[in-house]
Amino acid sequence: MRTLTTASCLAVALAASPIRCTPDVARGDEAPPSHPRADERARMVEEQIAARGVKDPRVLAALRAVPRHLFVPEAERSLAYADRPLSIGHDQTISQPYIVALMTELAAVAPGQKVLEVGTGSGYQAAVLAALGAKVWSIEIVQPLAKRAGALLASLGYAVQVRHGDGYRGWPAAAPFDAILVTAAPPRIPEPLKQQLRVGGRLVMPLGTRSQELILLTRTESGFTRRSVLPVIFVPMTGEVQRQDH
Ligand code: SAH
C-alpha cells in the first residue's frame, strides 16, 4: 500500500507552475550544503514539492533539512529522495515526500506548538514536524517500528516522544494539541482525536477505505469545519477503529 496521489490529481499538481523558493537560511534550520545528500533534498523540494504548490518556506526548509535517507531501510536508500512512497517493513510505508510536505503545510504548525502524530512508521513525518520547532508526540501500533523510530529520532536529536500503542484514543495526558496528523486511513474520524484538538487546532488525515481523501478538520468555538483536500491512498488504520466497524 502506498500514499500516492491519483494519476489525475498528480497531473493537475504537475501542471501547476514551478515555484522557486528561497531557503530560509536565516532561521538556521537549513542543512549546510555539505550535509550528506543535501543536493538531492534541494532537488526533491524544488521538483516534487514546491512545483506542486507547497509554499510555506518553513515547511520547505524542514524538508530540505531532514535526512530522509536515514529513515528508510538500507536496501531502499538509493530511492530515498524519489517521488514515491517506500517500504519500511511490516507491510508499512513511508509516505511520498510531497504528501508529507502537504500534510505538514496543512497542519500549519508554529514553533513551540504541540503536535500529535498517529502512525509513527519510520519517524520521518515526526522529524519534519520537530524540525519546524514543534513539540511532537507520536504513537505507533507496530512495536518494532515504534522502537526503531524512537531510537532513530532520539539519536538525531529530534524532540519527539514515541509510544507503542493504538493511536485511536490519542494521547490524553499531553492534550490538547495544536495539530494532529494521522498517517493511516480510518473509515471514520476517531472521536477522541477531535476532542484532543484545541480550539483553532487542525486535524489532517486520510479518511476512507478503498476510496480515501485527505481531509483538514479545524476546531472552531462552535464545532468543526471540514475541507476535503485531495484523493489519496494510505495504509489502513488498524486497531480499535477497525473492530468498531463490526
Ligand atoms: N508517518 C509515517 C508513515 C507511516 S505509514 C512515516 O513518516 O514514516 C502508517 C503507520 O501507521 C504504520 O506504521 C502503521 O503501523 C501505523 N498505524 C496504523 N494504525 C495505527 C493505529 N491505530 N495507531 C497507531 N499507529 C497505527
Boltz pocket constraint, residues with backbone or C-beta under 6 A from the ligand:
constraints:
  - pocket:
      binder: B
      contacts: [[A, 92], [A, 93], [A, 94], [A, 95], [A, 118], [A, 119], [A, 120], [A, 121], [A, 122], [A, 123], [A, 124], [A, 125], [A, 126], [A, 139], [A, 140], [A, 141], [A, 142], [A, 145], [A, 165], [A, 166], [A, 167], [A, 168], [A, 183], [A, 184], [A, 235], [A, 236], [A, 237], [A, 238], [A, 239], [A, 240]]
      max_distance: 6.0
